[in-house]
Amino acid sequence: MTKLPLEGVRVLDISQVMAGPYACMLLADMGADVIKIEPPGSGDQTRGAMGFKMKGPDSLGFLNMNRNKRSVALNLKSESGKAMVLRMAKDADILLENYRPGAMKRLGLGYEVLKAVNPRLVYTSISGFGQTGPWADRPGFDLMAQAMSGVMSVTGYPGGPPVKAGVPVADIGCALFAVYATLSAFIGAKTSGLGQHVDASLFDSALAFSVWDVCDYWGTGKAPEPLGTSNKMTAPYQAMACADGYFVMGANNQKLWVKLCQLMAREELLADGRFSTISLRLANRHALEVELEKSFKLKTKDHWVNTFLEAGIPAGPILTYPEAFDSEHSKARGMRMDIDHPVEGKVPNIGFAVKMSGTPQQVRRHPPRLGEHTEEVLAELGVGPDELARMRADGAFAA
């Protein structure tokens, strides 16, 4: 088995639901030894409360965000449970948590406490709105971050009701930003010997994803508005109606615009003053759409997609998830993989989003059952039967 880039790096994953577990899974996929510390009894909220259930107690959502980890069930409110986290932190490289700001500090497991135990520890906190600022204490999920960051104000169609992005862009975006910052801090600690506190939030991440819209606002002084599938920088670049539904296309420069008109046998559009430049096509976006769809509605999406691709104009069908995963391209890229699980048998998982030639990611561990590795991990810390019994009596393993 190929040695992975993060082999030998130990991560304590004290997180639940999506952004934190997803970030830690990315680290685990790269070879880190990720120890997921969960509340006894219930475990991560996504085990039982969210998503489609299979045979056992865990949801398919949990099984898709927690592969390659080990699970330890510990009551962090018990003295012995807290002491065990401090003990684990002495040899850990990274701790990632997504409790409400201040919660870990109240448990006696805040950054300053763990920094004293292990100065090189990178301590990453994920929250809805960050560790500072007037909104820091607010509970925050993806929906709130999308709404309060401005993302929902530009999603949907003009004049329509508020619409969130169909996928949790704030959650997954925050996970990605957290991983990049955590690994940067980890690399820095290898040189300086000093870790640091990484503060990642769904709100900040959603704003960071909004670079085009924010620049539009700063440049014009006007708040951007929803445009449906259109683009505020160029046109035509959107979904278009055709004879049997919709497809997407983008003739987003002058050369492609000329080629598009020629392919449709609509050269008169090249002489139409409303559409002679990108800025004019943007200004007359609705009229442009009407003119193009007069032609597009005469033939099928397959016809237009194939015609445009042959001519070098970007285009594609609008696929459902079943269609996307069943596509030959998705199969060639390995974007669905079935992994073995002791309860579920074969479990479908989304494949690795990036491919690495020298150290390809591997599924080394199935998504863990709650507390599956508690005794194994504690034994690695030197916890024997007597200490285990004392911890049990103290409530370390009780819900």
Secondary structure, 3 states (H helix, E strand, C coil): CCCCCCCCCEEEEECCCCHHHHHHHHHHHCCCEEEEEECCCCCCHHHHCCCCECCCCCEHHHHCCCCCEEEEECCCCCHHHHHHHHHHHCCCCEEEECCCCCHHHHCCCCHHHHHHHCCCCEEEEEECCCCCCCCCCCCCCHHHHHHHHCHHHHCCCCCCCCCCCCCCHHHHHHHHHHHHHHHHHHHHHHHHCCCCEEEEEHHHHHHHCCHHHHHHHHHHCCCCCCCCCCCCCCCCEEEEEECCEEEEEECCCHHHHHHHHHHCCCHHHHHCHHHCCHHHHHHCHHHHHHHHHHHHCCCCHHHHHHHHHHHCCCEEECCCHHHHHHCHHHHHCCCEEEEEECCCEEEEEECCCCCCCCCCCCCCCCCCCCCCCHHHHHHHCCCCHHHHHHHHHHCCCCC
